Amino acid sequence: MVGIINRMERRGLIKRQVDSQSKKYTRVLLTEKGKALYEEAVSLNGFITIISSLPKEDRQRLKLYLNALTKAARKVLEEQQNSKKKTRKREYSVSSKVAPR
């Protein structure tokens, strides 16, 4: 358990606070970052619950659509990255042809 708490503390998710009434106890409190992650997890859990309530056929269709959307998004991102690379190459080749003064 201590290992988990140590890792969470290193990631800024929790902070330790010595109990004011008894020094032998330490309270573990969520930081703002930890609270945000908790809210995200609760929200995601709600989403999963909703998806799970769909009939199997609808879940399978949703999976197909999400896979197609993911594939299309990756393609667009790849094209954007390639376009940026080409622009940088053109900028370099133009600047390398400038005559010295």
Secondary structure as GFF3:
##gff-version 3
##sequence-region A 1 101
A	DSSP	alpha_helix	2	10	.	.	.	ID=ss1
A	DSSP	beta_strand	14	18	.	.	.	ID=ss2
A	DSSP	beta_strand	26	30	.	.	.	ID=ss3
A	DSSP	alpha_helix	32	52	.	.	.	ID=ss4
A	DSSP	alpha_helix	56	96	.	.	.	ID=ss5
###
